[in-house]
Amino acid sequence: MSDVYTPANHESSKAPFVAALKSLGIKTVGLPTEGITQQINMSRLDHQEYDYLIIGAGIIGLSVARELHVRKPHARVCIIEKEKQIAEHASGRNSGVLHAGFYYTANTLKARFTRDGNRRLRNYCYEHGLRINPCGKLVVASSAKDLEVLEELKQRGDRNQVPLEWVEESDLHKIEPRAKTYERALFSPSTATVDPREVCCNLYDELRQAGVAVHTGVQYLGQEKHHLRTSAGIIRANSLINCAGLYADRIAKEYGFCKDFIMLPFKGQYLQHRGSQPPVRTNIYPVPNLANPFLGVHFTVAVDGSVKIGPSAVPALWREHYSGWNAFSLRDLCEVGFHEAKLFARNSSGFRTMAWSEVKKLRRKSFTQQAAKLVKTLADDDFDTWGRPGIRAQLLQRQTGQLIEDFILEGDSRSLHVLNVVSPAFTCAFPIAEYLVDRLEENGQSKASR
Ligand SMILES: Cc1cc2nc3c(=O)[nH]c(=O)nc-3n(C[C@H](O)[C@H](O)[C@H](O)COP(=O)(O)OP(=O)(O)OC[C@H]3O[C@@H](n4cnc5c(N)ncnc54)[C@H](O)[C@@H]3O)c2cc1C
């Protein structure tokens, strides 16, 4: 039976290479035989049938399962997650900021979802007794040119009905004594911070209690004609929902979607404050460069009041390139390296300039220098510990060389794929899930009427 997965199918001539990497302590991803032969439990899910199979237990997969369960309590919903725990990637490694929704132009999904997502996730935290820090956020200017961008952000906020307040330089100390700005700043009172892992774990507990099957340590491997292959056996599902984060593009391509895009991973690093007194009590951001999707190095105040600066946006060379050679993938290195080199050579979308300035942030001093521009004084020696990095699943438009800003949803009646789920998708998780289940219902109806 050639279409049934067996560990033996994964034996290949590259096995010695993988073994050699492992002997050097390097975990590999995307290479034949890796991990799968050890983890496999062929009987665990074999020949199970579901109405919906969700790939990935990050915030998006969990929220989609929750939305499906609310709307269709009798549907058979299953999530598979390749890691042993949920939220091991972006959903557990982000800044935990519930963004307000004033960065985005009104015609985008991000603009719609961020404002509503912020309100809904805040309510969710209050209802479930999860920690939340309603500390707000300042966007500070460094020059007259920045004031024009602040003006644009205020207009975008107004159009999106997001509360925003102008703060004169002389009044800034009332919100944040350490912050500094050029003439004036914008204050967003609805920005808050949460513990992203705590939120995901609560969703997971809710789902388990509701009878939704959540299988961790189970990897999606591919589709066959009538079934789906996983590392724990074959599954049949009426609909597949791809919420695989850094791997969503690859799975989507298997179904004929995501054709125009390439995934470029960008690593975000943080420096954690270690002093006894937190240096700030409000999130402080610089004025962003609206031409690229990243918000610049900023101060984030966590739920417990601790402070970190970051994240950077350094082009990574493979999808799980968190540190050193960990999770090395030769396939990723070839694909990603090729496209990054091309962008670098052509300086498309200002990639070369951005990459240089980001790579400099690998040095602690130049990282803290960026943050120091936002405050009057900074004891940069207090920021001496690198935090847990996260990697953004950023899509690049193949033809234009543009980094895509908005979320993308592609699919048909068989499969739906959530793509370019970059920041602030954590904030937007509930509206994204609602939108996606609406599309599933529409697809189901059009299928039924054919
Ligand atoms: C550094 C950084 C900072 C950020 N800060 C913020 C912020 O402050 N506020 C905000 O709103 N957003 C923020 N974001 C964005 C936010 O974290 C992400 O958009 C969001 O977490 C994406 O969730 P996800 O569920 O799509 O992806 P993920 O959390 O990556 O989940 C995808 C899951 O799919 C699993 N998976 C992949 N392939 C397979 C397979 N073949 N089989 C089974 N499982 C598979 C993975 O293991 C993973 O657990 C930040 C992101 C980064 C990287």
PDBQT file of the ligand as one rigid body, heavy atoms in Angstrom, charges set to zero:
ROOT
HETATM    1  C1  LIG A 501       8.406  38.554  17.478  1.00  0.00    +0.000 C 
HETATM    2  C2  LIG A 501       6.915  38.649  17.296  1.00  0.00    +0.000 A 
HETATM    3  C3  LIG A 501       6.179  39.587  18.004  1.00  0.00    +0.000 A 
HETATM    4  C4  LIG A 501       4.810  39.702  17.812  1.00  0.00    +0.000 A 
HETATM    5  N1  LIG A 501       4.086  40.575  18.599  1.00  0.00    +0.000 NA
HETATM    6  C5  LIG A 501       2.754  40.595  18.489  1.00  0.00    +0.000 A 
HETATM    7  C6  LIG A 501       1.972  41.424  19.361  1.00  0.00    +0.000 A 
HETATM    8  O1  LIG A 501       2.503  42.073  20.248  1.00  0.00    +0.000 OA
HETATM    9  N2  LIG A 501       0.622  41.440  19.184  1.00  0.00    +0.000 N 
HETATM   10  C7  LIG A 501      -0.007  40.703  18.223  1.00  0.00    +0.000 A 
HETATM   11  O2  LIG A 501      -1.215  40.791  18.103  1.00  0.00    +0.000 OA
HETATM   12  N3  LIG A 501       0.709  39.878  17.416  1.00  0.00    +0.000 NA
HETATM   13  C8  LIG A 501       2.059  39.796  17.542  1.00  0.00    +0.000 A 
HETATM   14  N4  LIG A 501       2.784  38.955  16.747  1.00  0.00    +0.000 N 
HETATM   15  C9  LIG A 501       2.087  38.139  15.757  1.00  0.00    +0.000 C 
HETATM   16  C10 LIG A 501       1.470  36.886  16.382  1.00  0.00    +0.000 C 
HETATM   17  O3  LIG A 501       2.290  36.314  17.349  1.00  0.00    +0.000 OA
HETATM   18  C11 LIG A 501       1.219  35.872  15.276  1.00  0.00    +0.000 C 
HETATM   19  O4  LIG A 501       0.626  36.522  14.192  1.00  0.00    +0.000 OA
HETATM   20  C12 LIG A 501       0.290  34.760  15.734  1.00  0.00    +0.000 C 
HETATM   21  O5  LIG A 501       0.795  34.187  16.912  1.00  0.00    +0.000 OA
HETATM   22  C13 LIG A 501       0.156  33.719  14.638  1.00  0.00    +0.000 C 
HETATM   23  O6  LIG A 501      -0.552  32.644  15.169  1.00  0.00    +0.000 OA
HETATM   24  P1  LIG A 501      -0.678  31.289  14.358  1.00  0.00    +0.000 P 
HETATM   25  O7  LIG A 501      -1.576  30.415  15.155  1.00  0.00    +0.000 OA
HETATM   26  O8  LIG A 501      -1.066  31.595  12.954  1.00  0.00    +0.000 OA
HETATM   27  O9  LIG A 501       0.809  30.738  14.242  1.00  0.00    +0.000 OA
HETATM   28  P2  LIG A 501       1.704  29.874  15.246  1.00  0.00    +0.000 P 
HETATM   29  O10 LIG A 501       1.642  30.378  16.619  1.00  0.00    +0.000 OA
HETATM   30  O11 LIG A 501       3.052  29.811  14.600  1.00  0.00    +0.000 OA
HETATM   31  O12 LIG A 501       1.025  28.454  15.222  1.00  0.00    +0.000 OA
HETATM   32  C14 LIG A 501       1.124  27.572  14.132  1.00  0.00    +0.000 C 
HETATM   33  C15 LIG A 501       1.251  26.170  14.697  1.00  0.00    +0.000 C 
HETATM   34  O13 LIG A 501       1.197  25.238  13.627  1.00  0.00    +0.000 OA
HETATM   35  C16 LIG A 501       2.043  24.162  13.977  1.00  0.00    +0.000 C 
HETATM   36  N5  LIG A 501       2.391  23.428  12.747  1.00  0.00    +0.000 N 
HETATM   37  C17 LIG A 501       3.124  23.876  11.707  1.00  0.00    +0.000 A 
HETATM   38  N6  LIG A 501       3.249  22.925  10.778  1.00  0.00    +0.000 NA
HETATM   39  C18 LIG A 501       2.551  21.856  11.225  1.00  0.00    +0.000 A 
HETATM   40  C19 LIG A 501       2.310  20.540  10.703  1.00  0.00    +0.000 A 
HETATM   41  N7  LIG A 501       2.795  20.140   9.518  1.00  0.00    +0.000 N 
HETATM   42  N8  LIG A 501       1.564  19.685  11.442  1.00  0.00    +0.000 NA
HETATM   43  C20 LIG A 501       1.051  20.058  12.652  1.00  0.00    +0.000 A 
HETATM   44  N9  LIG A 501       1.273  21.277  13.193  1.00  0.00    +0.000 NA
HETATM   45  C21 LIG A 501       2.000  22.162  12.496  1.00  0.00    +0.000 A 
HETATM   46  C22 LIG A 501       3.240  24.845  14.611  1.00  0.00    +0.000 C 
HETATM   47  O14 LIG A 501       3.991  23.967  15.407  1.00  0.00    +0.000 OA
HETATM   48  C23 LIG A 501       2.576  25.952  15.396  1.00  0.00    +0.000 C 
HETATM   49  O15 LIG A 501       2.338  25.600  16.743  1.00  0.00    +0.000 OA
HETATM   50  C24 LIG A 501       4.157  38.838  16.908  1.00  0.00    +0.000 A 
HETATM   51  C25 LIG A 501       4.895  37.876  16.207  1.00  0.00    +0.000 A 
HETATM   52  C26 LIG A 501       6.257  37.767  16.410  1.00  0.00    +0.000 A 
HETATM   53  C27 LIG A 501       7.015  36.705  15.693  1.00  0.00    +0.000 C 
ENDROOT
TORSDOF 0
